[in-house]
Amino acid sequence: MEITSWILIGASAAEVIFLLVLFWFFSRLKRSEHLLNKLQANQERLLAKLDINAQLEQELMQSFDERQHELMELEAQMEERIKELKRLLSEAKGVTRSPGLLREIITSGYKAGRSKVELAKSTNLSVDEVSLILSKNNFS
């Protein structure tokens, strides 16, 4: 065989080797592209989950702010009610200490059969004061 045949066989063998290397390179490139697409899909899912989490966090914070505002309103309402109840309680104490009411309590209690000592304890008066009130209302 001549040298040209050997050169032709060597060139053909080199072409076949280059062709095999080219197929190997493209298969690796295809695998890399597939992995890259998979990573992009995973990244998109992760971003979607992060968006959902951010939205949930925003809703949670908004709900927290609303609840805090409601609690502040309730606290203000309770303070108003406390003031009103204190005012009513002081008025009630003033009414219960009025002489007319004490006289009525003592006379009705005495008519119901309660003793002077019991009436004195319940009205925070002395037994002598209860006796005086009863004697003024024609009770002995």
Protein Blocks (a to p, Z undefined) as FASTA:
>chain_A
ZZklmmmmmmmmmmmmmmmmmmmmmmmmmmmmmmmmmmmmmmmmmmmmmmmmmmmmmmmm
mmmmmmmmmmmmmmmmmmmmmmmmmmmmmmmmmmmmpmklmmmmmmmmmmnopafklmmm
mnopafklmmmmmmmnopZZ
